[in-house]
Each structure stands twice: as C-alpha cells, then as structure tokens.
Amino acid sequence: MLESQDLQAIRALIAKAKRWDAFFGVLGILSLMVGVLTFSALFVDMAIQGIPRLDGNFFINFPSRRAENAGILSAWVGTVLVMFVTALAAVPLGVAAGVYLEEYAPKNWMTDIIEINITNLAGVPSIVYGLLALGLFVYQFGFGQSILSAGLTLALLILPVVIVATRESIRAIPQMIREGSYACGATNWQTVRDHILPYSSAGILTGIIIGMARAIGETAPIITIGALTFIAFLPNAPFAGDPPAGLFDWLFSPFTVMPIQMFNWTSRPEAAFQVNAAAAGFVLVLMTLLMNGAAIWLRYHLRKNIKW
Amino acid sequence: MSASTIVTLPLNQSLDLQVSDRLRKKASRHMKERVIEFLLFGAALISVFTTLAIVYVLVSESWVFFQHVPLKDFLFDTQWTPLFDDAHYGIMVLLSGTLTSSAVALMVALPLGTIIAVYLSEFAPFKVREISKPFLELLGGVPTIVYGYFALVFLTPLLQKIYPDLPGFNLLSAGLVMGVMIIPYVASLSEDAMRAVPMSLREGSYAMGATRLQTSLRVVVPAATSGIASAYILGISRAVGETMILAVAAGMQPNLTFNPADSGATITSYIVQVALGDLPHGSIGYQTIFAAGLTLMLMTLMFNLLGYWLRKRFREVY
C-alpha cells in the first residue's frame, strides 16, 4: 500500500519534470524564432522597399541630390578598391602570423604576449580601430582620408579573424604529415610551403571570406577616418586622364563605400532617399550573405571530404 | 705507391669540393630558413604593434584634451556640449546613453542567447542544430548599418503603434535590434562551452533519473560556467562598442537619461557625429573623440579583465 503510494508520487514527480522539459523545448524553438523572424522581417522589408529601385541605372549612376537619379556607382567601386587593399594587406600578414604561431613559435613569454594580444584585439570595438587609423594613417603617415587608409584600417580589423582561422586549420593537420616531410630532409619552410599551406588552404580561405564579409559591412571605422559621404567621381584609373594618372594614384583618392552611402541616405528625412537606402542595403546584405554562405558551404564540404 | 697517390689526389679533391659545396648549400639553406622565420615573426608582431599604436594614439591625443579640460569636469559634469560656445565635457552624458542601450540589448541577448545555447546543445535533434548554427552565423554577419536601418524604419514605427509617445529616434528600438544582433555571439560561444562538457557527467545525471532540463540546468550549465561567462563578456563588449545602429536609430542628442524611451547619444555615436562634421584637426572639439575613445577602450579592457578573472575562477578541468 505504502509502496504503491510512493511509486505514484515518484511518477507524478517525473511527469512534472517532463512537462518542464517539453516546456523548455518549446521555449528554445521560440527563442530561435526571434532570430529567424527578425532576419526575415529585415530581409523581406528591405526587398519590398528596395528591389523596385534596383534597375541597371542604380549601379551606374553617381549619388545625386535628386533621389530618383541617385545611384551607387562611386560606392561599389570604392568598396571593391578598399576590399582589394584590405585583402592585399590582411591575407599575407594574417596567414604568415598564423603559420608562425603554429609552426615556428617557441614557448616563451614573447609568444604568450602575441597570443594574448590577438585575443584582445578581436574584442576591441571597431570604432577604436577608426581612431587608431585617424591618428596613425591619416595624420602621422600622411595617407590622408584615402582608399589606402581605409583598406589598411579594415585589414588590421580583420587580421585576428584571418590569424585564428589559419591557426585552426593548421592545427587540424596531423603531426605525421610534418614528420614525414622532415624525415625526407625537408626544412621547416619547405614543410610549410609544400604541405602545411596546401592542406590548410581551404580552411584559411573560409576565414578570409568571413573576414572580408565583415570588412565589407564595416561602417564606423571608415566614417571615423573621415570618408566623405557624397562622392560624385571615381578614383583616377592608372594612366588615364590628362595629365595621365600614376599607377598608384587611386590609392590616395577620396572615396565612399556601400555602407557609408547607405548611412548617408538613411539619415535623410525624405522618403525617396529611404527607398534608395533600402536598395543599397539589399545589395549589401546580399553580398555579405553570399560571402558568408560560401564560407559555410566550404567548411561543410571540407569537414566531409578530408580523411587523413 | 706513387701511382696510388696520383689516383687518390683528384678523388680527394673532388670529395673535398663536394663537401664544401654541400656545406655552403646547407649554410645558405639555413640562412634562408632564418630569414623566412624572421619575416613570419614580424607578421605576428603586427598584432602587438597594433595594440601599442592604439594605446599611443588614444593616450597622446587625450593628453592634449585633458590639458584643456580638467579630469574632474570630464567625469562629473552633467552636460556634454563640446561643440557649443558654452562648452561642457561631462562624459557621464554619453556613458548614460551607452549603458542604457547596452542594458536593453543585453536584456534581449543574454537570456535568449543562453536559452538557444542550452536548446541547441542539449535538446535539439541533430538536423535542427545543423541548420540553426549556420543560420545564426549568417545573422551575425549582417552589417550593423543594415540593422540600424531596420531599427529606424521598421521597429520604431511598430513600437510607436503600441506606445504612441515614443520619439522617432530612441534608445529602445536601437537596443532591441542590437540585442538580436548579439544573440548569435552569445549563443554560439555558450553552446561551444556546453558541448565541451564531457558526456560522462550527463550520463551520471540521467542515471540518477534526472530529466534533460534538470541535467542541463544543474549539471551542464554549472560545468560550463567559465565558457558561458566569456560569451557574456563578449556580448557586453559588443553592446558597448556598437556604433552604427545607435548612430542611425537612437538620434545623436546628448541626454543624461536612463530611460530607454528617450533619444540619446552614446560614446560611439558621438565619435561618428564629430567625424561626419568638419571640425578642424587639432581643435579641442576634435580632441574630444579621442578622450571618448579612450573611455570606451578602458571600459572594454575592464570587461576583458573581468572575463579573464571569471575564466580562471570558474574553470573546470576534466
């Protein structure tokens, strides 16, 4: 009699706990839905507002005081050029630093300092990089408010991303690969060049894409170095114009980029400019989604294919 | 005998030649290795230089600022009007905006992020997790200016329907959107920490008759505290350092307020505002952005140190 009462009490207790389980399962899905819904609302709202504005002219017109004539030509050209400088600086430096830390670095205080630094830099707000660039690149080095300054700023910003990705994919290579290479008489660098880098390249590429996707959307540091918001000309192409421009003149040209163009339109009160902002934002979101999607796809296939 | 010397001499010579040749080759190979190692080391040092340069720029430019404005005024003045004739430099005003918007964002991001992390790590079927994680990553990759636009033209009008007195620029909708932006960071890092908890702990708990939720909350979460703490700290740093959402949707009037329904300026949005204007380099108004940046940097540094301490304090080793 007593025993069956106990059994019932225990069953009731477990049933109650299970109800909480089910409740939490629903709560988890609902929380996920907050993210999903926000993203869908953002994407759909921007698409509805912006897509009608996305004709060919939008891409080949300069910004204008008249909303219906305005386009993103100088913005997307600026973004492409800045990204080019960023990639040129961040990729070699980031990969080299990652290789050093994984394959060369001795275990000493210097290495510890470098590692702590990289972790901390990843947490520094992006606008602080803007202030750094303003003080260093724009005024100390005299690069001015140029494509070069912006590209280098964003390169510093995404350097931790590239370094961390490089290190992770190098760490995934089993030790026996290195041992095999050394056993054949290869030096440290030969091992890195012929084995480590080729085998980790897909993982490194993933990190680079994610870093670049982040750089494309960064607005604050570029505004801080003083990029102009209204640019109705393109940087000089090398050897074009009269007198002919030098090969690197475009590096020092004033510029604008996609997110700044969008910010400029967003901060205007007229509704017509808000539509332009939605269109520019849609292009921007599409670009970052494509890049991040490519990175995710790459990582997924990588995980499936590599069998050491 | 003489014949043998005649034969061996050239042989010896050629051997000598080969050895010295190989030694020279080895030396040059060694040299090349050292040069490459040095170059790679230089690349790794860039991160140290970046930190030093940040500190140098912020401190040296703020130094000029603090020679004009006493530190006491900077910390305790209740007005922030550096661009007016009657200039006041009370950082408290900007701090209040930063703290208010961050508080709103964290009230969204920390609970939701933790729930999502527990759900994905302990409850969700494999398929759901495989789809959700990349999706969260995409959510975190959306440019913040786009989130700012969304807060201004979508969320604020929506909130105004519920609460008609809400001004067009307010900290509330900026903070809410910022919270959604931070969810992926908190969720993804916390989930990693929870997944790292060894299976044997869960099995022990299940064997005692605990349900999933009991196991999650009483075994897995306590065991993963240090990782979850780092995730929270990262979320806080993101909230404090976020710029564009606030610059677009919160207005840029400096208000000493802790009411999210007001408009307000934050440290970050003030920097953007000055950078957009045409203050000459070297003027005191211009120097304020470095003092503001230094304050921001010190705040994030404080959170990083706190995170470091928490990780040490709650680290569980299995």
Chai-1 contact restraints between the chains, C-beta under 6 A:
chainA,res_idxA,chainB,res_idxB,connection_type,confidence,min_distance_angstrom,max_distance_angstrom,comment,restraint_id
A,A17,B,T211,contact,1.0,0.0,6.0,A-B,restraint_1
A,K18,B,T211,contact,1.0,0.0,6.0,A-B,restraint_2
A,W20,B,L213,contact,1.0,0.0,6.0,A-B,restraint_3
A,D21,B,T211,contact,1.0,0.0,6.0,A-B,restraint_4
A,D21,B,R212,contact,1.0,0.0,6.0,A-B,restraint_5
A,D21,B,L213,contact,1.0,0.0,6.0,A-B,restraint_6
A,F24,B,L213,contact,1.0,0.0,6.0,A-B,restraint_7
A,G25,B,F123,contact,1.0,0.0,6.0,A-B,restraint_8
A,L27,B,I115,contact,1.0,0.0,6.0,A-B,restraint_9
A,G28,B,I115,contact,1.0,0.0,6.0,A-B,restraint_10
A,G28,B,Y119,contact,1.0,0.0,6.0,A-B,restraint_11
A,G28,B,F123,contact,1.0,0.0,6.0,A-B,restraint_12
A,S31,B,L112,contact,1.0,0.0,6.0,A-B,restraint_13
A,S31,B,I115,contact,1.0,0.0,6.0,A-B,restraint_14
A,S31,B,I116,contact,1.0,0.0,6.0,A-B,restraint_15
A,L32,B,I116,contact,1.0,0.0,6.0,A-B,restraint_16
A,V34,B,L112,contact,1.0,0.0,6.0,A-B,restraint_17
A,G35,B,L139,contact,1.0,0.0,6.0,A-B,restraint_18
A,G35,B,I183,contact,1.0,0.0,6.0,A-B,restraint_19
A,T38,B,V180,contact,1.0,0.0,6.0,A-B,restraint_20
A,F39,B,L139,contact,1.0,0.0,6.0,A-B,restraint_21
A,L42,B,F150,contact,1.0,0.0,6.0,A-B,restraint_22
A,D45,B,F154,contact,1.0,0.0,6.0,A-B,restraint_23
A,L93,B,A43,contact,1.0,0.0,6.0,A-B,restraint_24
A,L93,B,I46,contact,1.0,0.0,6.0,A-B,restraint_25
A,A96,B,L40,contact,1.0,0.0,6.0,A-B,restraint_26
A,A96,B,A43,contact,1.0,0.0,6.0,A-B,restraint_27
A,A97,B,A43,contact,1.0,0.0,6.0,A-B,restraint_28
A,A97,B,A44,contact,1.0,0.0,6.0,A-B,restraint_29
A,V99,B,L40,contact,1.0,0.0,6.0,A-B,restraint_30
A,Y100,B,L40,contact,1.0,0.0,6.0,A-B,restraint_31
A,Y100,B,F41,contact,1.0,0.0,6.0,A-B,restraint_32
A,Y100,B,A44,contact,1.0,0.0,6.0,A-B,restraint_33
A,L101,B,A44,contact,1.0,0.0,6.0,A-B,restraint_34
A,Y104,B,E37,contact,1.0,0.0,6.0,A-B,restraint_35
A,Y104,B,L40,contact,1.0,0.0,6.0,A-B,restraint_36
A,I114,B,A44,contact,1.0,0.0,6.0,A-B,restraint_37
A,I114,B,S47,contact,1.0,0.0,6.0,A-B,restraint_38
A,N117,B,S47,contact,1.0,0.0,6.0,A-B,restraint_39
A,N117,B,V48,contact,1.0,0.0,6.0,A-B,restraint_40
A,N117,B,T51,contact,1.0,0.0,6.0,A-B,restraint_41
A,I118,B,S47,contact,1.0,0.0,6.0,A-B,restraint_42
A,L121,B,S47,contact,1.0,0.0,6.0,A-B,restraint_43
A,G123,B,S237,contact,1.0,0.0,6.0,A-B,restraint_44
A,G123,B,N304,contact,1.0,0.0,6.0,A-B,restraint_45
A,P125,B,G241,contact,1.0,0.0,6.0,A-B,restraint_46
A,I127,B,T243,contact,1.0,0.0,6.0,A-B,restraint_47
A,I127,B,T268,contact,1.0,0.0,6.0,A-B,restraint_48
A,I127,B,I271,contact,1.0,0.0,6.0,A-B,restraint_49
A,V128,B,G293,contact,1.0,0.0,6.0,A-B,restraint_50
A,V128,B,M297,contact,1.0,0.0,6.0,A-B,restraint_51
A,L131,B,G293,contact,1.0,0.0,6.0,A-B,restraint_52
A,L132,B,A53,contact,1.0,0.0,6.0,A-B,restraint_53
A,L132,B,I54,contact,1.0,0.0,6.0,A-B,restraint_54
A,L132,B,V57,contact,1.0,0.0,6.0,A-B,restraint_55
A,G135,B,V57,contact,1.0,0.0,6.0,A-B,restraint_56
A,L136,B,A53,contact,1.0,0.0,6.0,A-B,restraint_57
A,L136,B,V57,contact,1.0,0.0,6.0,A-B,restraint_58
A,L156,B,T50,contact,1.0,0.0,6.0,A-B,restraint_59
A,T187,B,E33,contact,1.0,0.0,6.0,A-B,restraint_60
A,N188,B,E33,contact,1.0,0.0,6.0,A-B,restraint_61
A,W189,B,E33,contact,1.0,0.0,6.0,A-B,restraint_62
A,W189,B,I36,contact,1.0,0.0,6.0,A-B,restraint_63
A,A213,B,G141,contact,1.0,0.0,6.0,A-B,restraint_64
A,G217,B,P143,contact,1.0,0.0,6.0,A-B,restraint_65
A,T219,B,I145,contact,1.0,0.0,6.0,A-B,restraint_66
A,T219,B,M244,contact,1.0,0.0,6.0,A-B,restraint_67
A,A220,B,T243,contact,1.0,0.0,6.0,A-B,restraint_68
A,A220,B,M244,contact,1.0,0.0,6.0,A-B,restraint_69
A,I223,B,V272,contact,1.0,0.0,6.0,A-B,restraint_70
A,I223,B,A275,contact,1.0,0.0,6.0,A-B,restraint_71
A,T224,B,A275,contact,1.0,0.0,6.0,A-B,restraint_72
A,G226,B,A275,contact,1.0,0.0,6.0,A-B,restraint_73
A,P259,B,P143,contact,1.0,0.0,6.0,A-B,restraint_74
A,P259,B,I145,contact,1.0,0.0,6.0,A-B,restraint_75
A,M262,B,I145,contact,1.0,0.0,6.0,A-B,restraint_76
A,F263,B,I145,contact,1.0,0.0,6.0,A-B,restraint_77
A,T266,B,Y149,contact,1.0,0.0,6.0,A-B,restraint_78
A,T266,B,V248,contact,1.0,0.0,6.0,A-B,restraint_79
A,A277,B,Y149,contact,1.0,0.0,6.0,A-B,restraint_80
A,G281,B,V146,contact,1.0,0.0,6.0,A-B,restraint_81
A,G281,B,Y149,contact,1.0,0.0,6.0,A-B,restraint_82
A,L284,B,P143,contact,1.0,0.0,6.0,A-B,restraint_83
A,V285,B,V146,contact,1.0,0.0,6.0,A-B,restraint_84
A,T288,B,G141,contact,1.0,0.0,6.0,A-B,restraint_85
A,N292,B,L138,contact,1.0,0.0,6.0,A-B,restraint_86
A,N292,B,G141,contact,1.0,0.0,6.0,A-B,restraint_87
A,I296,B,P134,contact,1.0,0.0,6.0,A-B,restraint_88
